[in-house]
């Protein structure tokens, strides 16, 4: 199954769950997805090179150790952590950028691990 089809299927399956989760939270709780919908993030675009990202957003707060590469089919992924987002690179190109939690109480993905 190709990547696009897997992404579409995963999105279709997760959309109702995220909607239900958003309705179940208490009034004071904020979901990361809700914040991003309210304040669209200025994230690096897929395909940007590492030097382009650094020129536009500055040096990252942290450059995590590359992971992957144990097999030919597993590419090496590098991660740069900025205060608002984390950027994922494959072969010096952005493959994804993900918003970070604004506070420990915000519900969303856990921070990037070393």
N, C-alpha and C positions, 0 to 999 in steps of 0.2 A: 504494500500500500504506500503510495507516495506521500510526501510530507504535507502537501496541501490538503489532501483528502483526510489525513489524520487530524490536521488542525481544525478543519470544518466539522468533523464528527465530534471532536472533543469540545469545541465551542458550543455545538448544539446540545450536547449532554450537560455541560456545566452551566449554561445560561439559566435554566430554571432553578438550579441549586443555589446559584449566587443571588438570584432574586429572592428566593425563600429565606436565605440567610440574612439578607438585608432587611426583610420585614420582621424577622425574629429578634433583631438586636434591640437593646433597650435604647431609650431616647438619647442618652449620653454617649453611646457607642458610635464610633465612626468607622466605616469600612474603608480600606484603602481604595477599593474600586469606586466608592461613592465620592471620595475626595478627588480622584482623578477625573471623574465625570464633571465635577463642579469646577475644577481648576485644571484644564488640560496641561499636561506636562510638556515641557520643551525638551524632548529627548533626542539623542542622536538618531539619525535615519539609518536604516539598514543599507549596507553597502559603503558607508563612509569609511575612510581609512583611519588608522590609529592617529597619524599626524593631523588629519583634518579634525578629528574629535578633540585632540589636545589643543589645537589652534583655536577652536571655537569655544570650548568649555574650560580650558586651562588644564593644569596638571591634576590628575586624580588624587584624592586623599589617600588612596591605598591601591596598590597593584597586587592582586592576589596571585599565588603560585598557579601556573598553568596546570590544567587537568586534562586527562584523556591521552590519546596517542598510544595506548597499550597495543592496539591492533590497527591495521591499516584502515579499517572501516570506521574507527573512532578518531575523529579529528581532535587536535589539541585546541582547547578553548582557554582563552585568556580572559580575565575579568578585571575591570577597573571600577573601583567604587568611588563615587562622588557623593556628597551629602544628600542629594535629592534622588539619585538613581544609580544603578549599576549597569555597566555596558559589557556585553559579551562579544568577544572577537574570535573569528576563525580565520586563519591565514591573513592577519592584519586588517580584516574587514569586519565591520559591525554586522553581527547576525541577529542581535536583539538588544534592547535596552529596557530595563524594568524599573519602575518607580520604587523607592524605598519607603519604609514606614516613616511617618512624620513623628511618631512618638511610640513608646513601648506599648501603650494602651490601644493603639490603632490595630484593627483586625486586618490581617493580610498575610502575605508570604513572609517567612522568617528571613532575617538578614543573610547575606552571602557568608558562607563559612570559609575558613582558610583551608 
